């Protein structure tokens, strides 16, 4: 079976996000003062061939831990659906 995974990787809440801070500051410059607290991360989409959804979830979890996120500085969430 083929599964589609949607993964979001974000900086940990306790860490400074310089890119998000810069964008947040720029919001004021373009008249969007009501927008604040911007945090910028990455979105990853991938496909997994697996026998079951639980096996696909385990493979995505492993990919996130070993390659797609830096667990010292980032957190991740993902969802999986049959493709």
Secondary structure as UniProt FT lines:
FT   STRAND          2..11
FT   TURN            13..14
FT   HELIX           18..29
FT   TURN            30..31
FT   TURN            33..34
FT   STRAND          42..49
FT   HELIX           53..63
FT   HELIX           64..68
FT   TURN            71..73
FT   STRAND          74..82
//
